[in-house]
Amino acid sequence: MIRLLALLLANLICVTLLAQSPEPTPSQPANGEAFSDQVMNRVLHDFQKGMQDHSSRRVLSEFDASRMEGYLQVEGQIEQLFNRYDTFHIHYRILQTSTEGQKGMATVEMQLEADPRQDGAPSLRRDGQIHFELLRGEKDWKIVDFQPRDFLTP
């Protein structure tokens, strides 16, 4: 009898806890982590590492090719940068992150410096605020837009 009461009480506690569990919100997808400063930092770190390693595959893996308007143009810009410049230095500081429906939004202060492949060619120096929009993919958050787009123009 005591065992039956203990089981009944344990079931009642489980049901109560399940009923109180919040359902995923638009900014907290059911299939993964909610958008945050840490998520944005991970995306930017992988972008930075890809640029420093001259890995277009790694850089472009941070973008959602199927949901980003103008993806092919960004892909071309990255390839042109790698063809013209040898070493890249990227510094960033996340100023703000937020969510808007399913999108993660971030404002980032970013500096891009690149040394040319050819002697005598000018170095590239960019500094500005970049506004990113990200959507949750199958596994991770991916960039679907950023402004201004000319930040990556060689």
N, C-alpha and C positions, 0 to 999 in steps of 0.2 A: 504494500500500500504506500509506504514512504517512497519507494522507488518510482512508482507511478506518478506520485505528486511531484517528485523532482524532475521527471521527464516532461510532465505537463508544464511546469514552471520554466524549464529550459526552452521549450518550444514557444511559450508565450513571450519570453525575452527576445528570442530570435525574430519572431514576427514583428514585434514592436521596433526592434532596431532596423529591420528591413523597411518598414513603413516610414521611418524617419530619414532614411538615406536620401540625399538630394539626387534628383535626376540630372543628367548632364545638361548643361546650358549651352547655348550657341558658342560661347567662348571656351567651353570645356567639352570638346568632342568626346563621344562615347569611346572612340577607338584610340585615345591617347591623351597626351599631356595638354593642359590649357596653355594658351599663349601667355608669355611672360618675358621679363627682361632676360632670364636665363635662356629661354628658347631663342630669342633674337641674338643673344651673344653667341650661342652655338652656331647659328646660321652664318653670322658675320665672321666668326673664327674660321669656319670651314672655307668660306669665300676667300678670306685673307690667306690662308694656307695654300689654297689652290693657285692663287696669283703668285705667291712667292715661289711655289714649286713649278711654275709654268705648266700647270695641269688644267687644260681647258675642260677636260671631263669633270674634274673635281669642282671647278668654278661653276660650270653650267648645271651640275647636279643640285645646286642650291635654288635653281629656278624651276618652275613648273611649266614645261614646254607646251603641254596641252591646254593650259588655262591662262597663259600669259599672251596677251596681244602684243605682237611685235617681237616674239621670242627669236625669230630668225635674225632680225636686225641686231639684237643683243649678242647672239652667238657670233655674228660677223664682227662686231666690235671687239669682242674678247680675242678672236683670232688675229685681228689686225694689231691689237695691243701686243700680243705675244710675238708677232712678226717684226714689230718695230722696236720693241724694248726688251732689254735683257734681264734686269732685276727690278723687282717691285717692292715698295715699302708702303704698307697700308696701316693707318692708325685710325681708330674710331672710338667714339664715346656715345653710348646710347643716352639720348636726352629724355625720351618719353616712349612708353609703350601703352597701348590700349586695345580694346576690341570693339568692333563694329559689326554686329551680327556674327557671321562665321569668320570674318576677317580679323587677322591680327595686324595692327598698325604700329609703326615705329618711326620716330624721328631720330636721326643719327647724324652727329657731326663726324665727317669723314675727311681724311687727308690721303691722297694718293700721290706717290712719287715713283717715277720710273726712269731708269737710266737707259739711254739708247744703245742699240746694237752697233750702230755705225759711229765711228769716230767723227767728232765735229757736229753731229746732229744734236738738236736741243733736247734737254731733259723734259720730262712731263711732270707738271706740278698742278694738282687740283686740291681745293679745299672748299667744303661747303656742307650745307645741311641737306641730307637725302631723306625723303619720305618713302618708306617701304610699306607695301601691302603684302601680306602672306595669307595663304590658305593651307589648311591641314591636308596633307596628301595621305597616301596609304600608310606610310610609316612616319613621316616627319612633316614639319611645317616647311613650305616652299614659297619663294618669292614669286608673286604674280604681277607685281608692278613696282616701279620705283620712279621717283621724279627728283630732280631733272634727269632725263634720259641721257643728255649729252655729257654727263659726268664720266661715262666710260668711252666717249669718243676719242680716238687717238689724235 
